[in-house]
Amino acid sequence: MKVADKHGRIIQAAIRVFARNGFFNSRIAEIAKEANVADGTIYLYFNNKYDILITIFEEEMGKIIARVKQEIAKYDDPRDKLHHFALLHLSLVEKDKELAELIQVELRQSSKFIKEYRNRKFAEYLHIIAQILKEGQKRGIFREDIRPGVFKRAFFGALDEMSRFWVLSTKKKYSVKTAARQISEYFLNGILEEPRKPEPKKKKTTRKKAKAS
């Protein structure tokens, strides 16, 4: 079996095992069994469970980022790009619930991962949102006073919370399309540049002369 094939099988097996058992309750032996390889084979590719976790995030987020960039490039209007970003992000829960659960739940429970790993892929993902905002600002569609650093985190935060809710819930009250449309509209209505209305002219006040009694 080719090296790339074994690597890929181990990664996919780890995603399933971590999602099923939780990261801390999973063992290397379980991942090996799921991937149909010997226990020792795992250590030819990874140092430990944390190494597998980081690799999963790096590789899977890389795929997500590439797809998002490709898809939003099909749209010209920054408003459409922002809406489609929301749709793609929320669609992950439906298309790959195990990966979504791993990203939403297991990664956050690992303090070691958070402290030691420089999350470059996550920063690159947020940068896509910031670039959409900047493009809209240059074209006079979005307000100039919106800070990209604040907006990208706020927008992602809304999508992230919706995804987390779906991962932990057994039922969804509304569709991915509905949630994506509403979240993007909430933000769009707050950052659209509106034409300034002329200030109303002040009325001149004149004092009436007191009538002589």
Secondary structure, DSSP 8 states (H G I E B T S, - for coil): --HHHHHHHHHHHHHHHHHHH-TTT--HHHHHHHHTS-HHHHHHH-SSHHHHHHHHHHHHHHHHHHHHHHHHTT--SHHHHHHHHHHHHHHHHHH-HHHHHIIIIIHHH-HHHHHH---HHHHHHHHHHHHHHHHHHHTTSB-TT--HHHHHHHHHHHHHHHHHHHHH-S--SS-HHHHHHHHHHHHHHHHB---------------------
